[in-house]
Each structure stands twice: as C-alpha cells, then as structure tokens.
Amino acid sequence: MNVAATDPPAASWLAAWDGHGFHRTATDGDQRGADWLAAEARALGAKVEIESFTLSRIDPIAAFVEVDGMTFTGEMLFDAPDTAPIGVSALVSADGGPGLISLHAYAPFVVYAPDFIAARRASVAHAAIIVTTGDTPGLALLNAEAFNTPFGPPTVQVPSDTRDTLFAAAQRGAAFRVMVQSRRTPAEAKNIVVTIPGHDRARPPVVVMTPRSSWFQSTSERGGGLVCWLEALRAVLAAPPACDVIFTANSGHELGHIGLDAFMARRSSWEKSARWVHFGANIGAAGGRLSVVSGHADMADAMTKALAHAGRPADQTTTNQIPFGESRDIHRAGGRYVTLVGGNKLFHLPQDRFPGAVDIDAITRIAAGAAQMVLALTR
C-alpha cells in the first residue's frame, strides 16, 4: 500500500514491511525483510553486518483434520513430529489416551505455561488437534519453542471457527483423521547487526534488539519494534555513544529464539555483562496497551519516564514479572534488561496487516521516547 510523502516515517516503514509477505524464518519473505531493514539502516548512515545462521527449515506439505466427511485445513505445530504418511485415524478424547487423538483449545501464549509443556511431554496420544483461540477469530498459531528438539504427538493447529464442530463430533464418538506431513530443507537465516563503537570501550555494551520474523505479515506484532529499533539507531548515530552500542534485529523468533541464540554464540557471557533494551511484540498495535517490563527498577523507570515525555505513557510498568519473548532468555541468565511490549487483538493471526492493525501516532511517539531512553543509556 502506498503512503503519502508527508506521512511519518513509521507509516512508510510499516507499509514496506507489510509488503514483504509472510516473514517466517528463512523463507523468501524473511529474506525480503532482511534486505529491507539492512537498506534502511544503511540509509541512516549505519555500517550493517549480516550475521547468518543455518537451520533445518520446515516446509509444510499437509496439515488437516478430517471428520464426518469434512476437511479442516490448518498448520502443523513446528516443534512436534509428523504423522505417518497415511495420517492417524482414531477416536478423540480430551486427554488423548493410548491409541486416541487429543483435542484442545489453546491461545498462543500457552507455550510459556509449564503445564502445557508437561502435558505434551507426558501425552501418549497418537496425534493432537489444537483449536487456536486468539482474541479475534482465525488461525492464531503457537510458537515452536522447542524447534530444534521436536517432542510430543504429531499436532495440527486449526482455526477457532472449527471449535464447535470438532468438539461436538468428538463428544458423539465420531472417527477423526489427522494428517501432518512436512519436509526439512537446509536453509540460512540472517540477523541484521550494527555496531557503534563508544569512546570508552571499558564500559559494558548496550544491546538494542528486536525480533523480525513471525508466522505471517505480523505488521503490528513486529512493526512497532522495528520502528523503535530504527529510530533508536538514528538517535545513537547522531550522538556518538560513550559505550559500545550493538543493534540486532533477529530472525528465528517464532522458532524458539534461535536467531538470538546465534547472536549470543558469537558473544559469550553478554547475557549478564551487557545492558539490554528489547523492543518486543505489538508495540503500537491498534487498541493495544503498552507495558514496560524489567527486573531492574532503574531501567524500568527510565523507559517509563521517556515514554511519558514523548506523549504515549506506558499503561503498565512492572519489575516483578518474568517477560515473554527474547528478554525471557536474558532474564533467566540474570542480565539487565528493559522490555517494551504491547497487547494486540490480532496477535499471531494472518489478519495483522497494514494499515488497520497499527496506530501510527502511537508508534511514532513510542519510538521517539524509546530512542531517547536508549540514548541516555549510552551516555
């Protein structure tokens, strides 16, 4: 979609991002996103490094449920195995006992719940069906937190509007068939990295990170974080920092943060030694709330004040909550971090598109405040 030349930079950036197609890791859309972000960073005057990492990409072939002569197409769970080529035919039960298919309704955030992980590991079902339940009807996919170590029964995810039909069929004892087939393809994904040296190299570095991969276009899920990243980069380039500042925009987010793992593999112990600013999901999503999350009161306070000064105060600031996303990894390692994250009624849904999914004014103000907080951190 075209935007007028007089619109804020955020609008142009988000329109371009939306035009890439699906940003799933190591796909064509992910490559377009990498090329675009690198070009935008260079246009701001940055020296961009491309840090590639390899993976065994999953290319789905078939993912569906059959019952009562109807076929419901969905998507495989990317950290679960395939079925046999003929699929799995069986009755359904809620607990998915031996020889059965389990049936559940889950929202995307369930992947962070220990009970969900334990139940998958303990399951003896031959296959599983997950009816996805986002805040808006549709196919709200779950992330693959164990992408490199698949476990549990073969699992298909289907849209929320199948719920009544599938649960009713299960209750009356109908026979189901679940099919999940895929192939693995050697592939390469890319992290976009910019290093701005400080004049006092003895000071701990500041890392500004944001994920840039996702299941679909994910314009409000990922776009606000990318705008914050670019505006913070612009600010630091214009005012040379005292400490080293490293900007990283990582692929592999939806696959257990494997892009962050690749970034950290080159930078031993930075989880604890660096100070981290994480631009997380849904920043400036239309109608969404904005939260500042940190295990450190000083960093939380600095971000909260910067956002208020920029005209878009945080709706919530917390220092006693384990964060989601990449900063969860930093939190567990005992590192110093602050995270910006929002709410989003289109989270993980294909309907998350420009322009309706985003609040341009909110994103512009949030990015201005976040950039000033980053700049202060580098003094």
CORMOFEN-V760460 format. One record per backbone hydrogen bond with DSSP energy under -0.5 kcal/mol. CO is the residue of the C=O (numbers start at 1). NH is the residue of the N-H. Records with the same first field share a line. If there is no record, write none. Layout:
BEGIN
CO: NH ; NH
END
This chain:
BEGIN
4: 7
8: 11 ; 12
9: 13
10: 14
11: 15
12: 16
13: 17
14: 18
15: 19
17: 20
18: 21
23: 214
24: 27 ; 30
27: 31
28: 32
29: 33
30: 34
31: 35
32: 36
33: 37
34: 38
35: 39
36: 40
37: 41
38: 42
39: 43
40: 44
41: 46
42: 45
46: 48
47: 195
49: 51 ; 193
50: 52
51: 191
53: 189
55: 57 ; 187
57: 59 ; 185
58: 60
59: 183
62: 181
63: 74
64: 179
65: 72
66: 177
67: 70
70: 67
71: 73
72: 65
75: 157
76: 78
77: 80
79: 151
84: 87
88: 90 ; 178
90: 176
91: 101
93: 103
96: 124
97: 100
100: 126 ; 127
101: 93
102: 129
104: 131
106: 133
107: 110
108: 111
109: 112
110: 113
112: 114
113: 116 ; 117
114: 118
115: 119
116: 120
117: 121
118: 122
119: 123
124: 99
126: 154
127: 102
128: 156
129: 104 ; 131
130: 132 ; 158
131: 106
138: 140 ; 160
139: 141
143: 145
144: 147
146: 149
152: 81
154: 128
155: 77
156: 130
157: 75
158: 132
159: 162
160: 163
162: 166
163: 167
164: 168
165: 169
166: 170
167: 171
168: 172
169: 174
170: 173
175: 68
176: 90
177: 66
178: 88
179: 64
180: 83
181: 61 ; 62
183: 59
185: 57
187: 55
189: 53
191: 51 ; 193
192: 249
193: 49
194: 196 ; 247
195: 197
196: 245
199: 201
200: 203
205: 275
206: 208 ; 246
207: 209 ; 277
208: 248
209: 279
210: 250
216: 23
218: 222 ; 223
219: 223
220: 224
221: 282
222: 226
223: 227
224: 228
225: 229
226: 230
227: 231
228: 232
229: 233
230: 234
231: 235
232: 236
233: 237
234: 238
235: 239
236: 239
241: 199
242: 200
244: 206
245: 196 ; 247
246: 208
247: 194
248: 210 ; 250
249: 192
250: 212
252: 255 ; 257 ; 258
253: 256 ; 257
254: 144
257: 261
258: 262
259: 263
260: 264
261: 265
262: 266
263: 266
264: 267
267: 270
269: 272 ; 273
270: 274
274: 336
275: 207
276: 278 ; 338
277: 209 ; 279
278: 280 ; 340
279: 211
280: 283
281: 342
282: 284 ; 285
284: 359
285: 288
289: 343
290: 315 ; 316
291: 293 ; 341
292: 318
293: 339
296: 300
297: 301
298: 302
299: 303
300: 304
301: 305
302: 306
303: 307
304: 308
305: 309
306: 310
307: 311 ; 312
308: 311
316: 292
318: 294
324: 327
325: 328 ; 329
326: 329 ; 330
327: 331
328: 332
329: 333
330: 335
331: 334
336: 276
338: 278
339: 293
340: 280
341: 291
344: 347
346: 349
348: 141
349: 352
351: 353
352: 219
353: 357
355: 358
357: 286
358: 360
359: 363
360: 364
361: 365
362: 366
363: 367
364: 368
365: 369
366: 370
367: 371
368: 372
369: 373
370: 374
371: 375
372: 376
373: 377
374: 378
375: 378
376: 379
378: 242 ; 243
END
